[in-house]
Amino acid sequence: MEETKKSILIIDDEDYIRQSFIDYFEDRHWLVFDTKSGESALELLKNQACSAAIVDIRMTGMDGETFIKNASKKYPVMGFVICTGSPEYQTSEDILQLPNVANQIFGKPVIDIDKLENTIKGML
């Protein structure tokens, strides 16, 4: 039987960051989807199931935490990993209570992208 390909959604408003994640995960045989905003990510998920998402926190419009709160209700088996360039970011209690959000927050630039991938795999 053929194994189902893992899929990941990259949500970041910075093109070069999204592209670096896309390149890495495609090279590792993930099916990759990407978007610049939480709003467009929710629209994409209506038609495309994803195993996990890497979510930026500070984006124009819907921020990453709001996206995660909305998406985790609709897609409870999907895993979420926060990746932010804000060193002062503190995860809210609402997010900490969600079972499908990684405990570790990754800072940008991601120094150990293999660790990021292993964190995601551990959630699936």
Secondary structure, 3 states (H helix, E strand, C coil): CCCCCCEEEEECCCHHHHHHHHHHHHHCCCEEEEECCHHHHHHHHHHCCCCEEEECCCCCCCCHHHHHHHHHHHCCCCEEEEEECCCCCCCCHHHHCCCCECCCCEECCCCCHHHHHHHHHHHC
